[in-house]
Amino acid sequence: RDLGAVTRWRSGEYLVALPGQTLDAAKHQLELLLKASELRQFVVGESLTVSLQFAVGLTLVHSDEVTMEAALRQCQRSLN
């Protein structure tokens, strides 16, 4: 559908925007993304192993006229 976006939101956090998607379709897309992210642990340097943990939240913006900034504010309210 419309052009989506993936962008860094804050340190270690990313925003995936899927305009024109239903909540169920967006949930399905994010589940596929998480399944494809098989990298959970990796070695940094000679002796340090880093583990990744994924957490996902969804929010639905009900209007085509909502700006990305307003959508980000809605996400932030949902996290608090």
C-alpha angles and dihedrals in degrees: 000000000000120000112278128206139214115196140160109260103180135339107313093356128103134190122219113196117197107180117198094021127126117234091252092050092048091049090052092050092050092048089054090049092052092047090051090052096083094157105102102147131024137170120248115194119336102313112010119100117193122201123205124214122193126207122177132195128181131207128180121217110205101204136060088215095064113110123228088248091056090047090052090051089052090051091049092052089050091054095051 
